[in-house]
Amino acid sequence: MNLRQLRYVVATADHGTMTAAAQALFVAQPALSRAIRELERELGVELFARAGRGVALTDSGEQIVRYARDALRAVDAIEAFSAAPAGGRPGELRVASTSSLEPELTARLLPGFAREQPAARIRVVRCDGRESVGAAVRDGRADLALTDLPVPGDLAAHPLEQREIVLISPPGLNLREPVPQSALDGLRLVMPARGSARRTELDGVLARIGVTPIPAVESNERGAWLTWVRAGVGSLMWYRNQVEAVDGLAVRSFMPPITTTIGLVHMRRPLPPVARDFLAFAKSRG
């Protein structure tokens, strides 16, 4: 028996299906199901029975889940206690982020916090995408994570700010100002490579507004994106606060505006003191 199995059992009880539990925990559903079956064999009891399209706890399962919740709460309390600094020292702050959001941390939030708490040891946990960010918080590699919202319900979320997505276009491209969202349908775009975290993020935005642009270039060479736009290859959708050196290019807002909300997230358990302090600092600046 291990803590991972207990977390899987509790999540399945909370979500009603193994598929939903696996999605909430960002793990593969077969791995979650296998871990629960192994625990059932070890205990010699059946924890879940099929109920329609989902699962329901058996009598034994209800008892085990009560014990599991108590055990996980105790572990969380111990982790919070052990993370508390001795002698009043600030301790280590670990914040996870994707590469696209890391500038928000390293250029704005972390320097200000470091000036307020110069003794704090700060470490940025770099992640490939939103799923990796959530996993870093869940498996204890990070105390907090900066990510796009919303997030699954097992994480506590604190919105910080909205970021506007704008359209950066070659000179002479005839578009209205502001640009109707519908104008993106069939528009040639410079886009991140398929399968990358940035592309997944952008595809989600495009799907949300119901448009299908034409990928003119698909590349993760961020430094070359504006070069391709200047060459007239296509336009670029990017965040206004990260737009730099766009001389000669048109930067247009959308109508209605396209925005994403970013925030700090953490597990629903007590945070180490230095993480609590950073969360309060970030919210005061948000």
Secondary structure, DSSP 8 states (H G I E B T S, - for coil): --HHHHHHHHHHHHHSSHHHHHHHHTS-HHHHHHHHHHHHHHHTS--EEEETTEEEE-HHHHHHHHHHHHHHHHHHHHHHHHHS-GGG---EEEEEEETTTHHHIIIIIHHHHHHH-TT-EEEEEEESSHHHHHHHHHTTS-SEEEEES---TTEEEEEEEEEEEEEEE-TT----SSEEGGGGTT-EEEE--TTSHHHHHHHHHHHHHT---EEEEE---HHHHHHHHHTTS-BEEEEGGG----TTSEEE-EES-EEEEEEEEEESS---HHHHHHHHHHHHH-
